[in-house]
């Protein structure tokens, strides 16, 4: 019942999931968003530059309490590879290549600042990562990774759940 998704439950709205085949945020039982928003930014194509221009992206305190698996930047269309994770997240997971993230801060996250699987050619530079719970950077099975002038500071210790 889509009406249960409306309101402050941190799930995609009915407009965002309309027409399941062309859904912006697929939440059916096999879609990557069936547990809610798992990232602030998902990179689902190749050749992307994210220039934070000195700004900070953080999970809000309310969302942090309710969404316990969340990365600020996810470098794929799903947080898990096919047939892995606490549910079915889809058969067509797209891991992106040629990504550059630079010039800013990534703050509070209930999981990772930057997370991805099977990415190729990633550059992370001039970043400050802090208040993550699981990992500042968690890029599993990645190739050709450059990390330059990145500070991975304190992990978040005040976990209220």
ABEGO torsion letter per residue (X at the ends): XAAAABEAAGBBBAAAABGAAABABBABAABAAAAEBABABBBABBGBBBBAGGBBBBBBAAAAAABABBBABBABABABBBGBEABBAEABBBBBBGBBBBGEBBBBBABBABBBBGBBGBBBBGBBBBGBAABABBBBGBBGBBBBGBBBBBBBABBAX
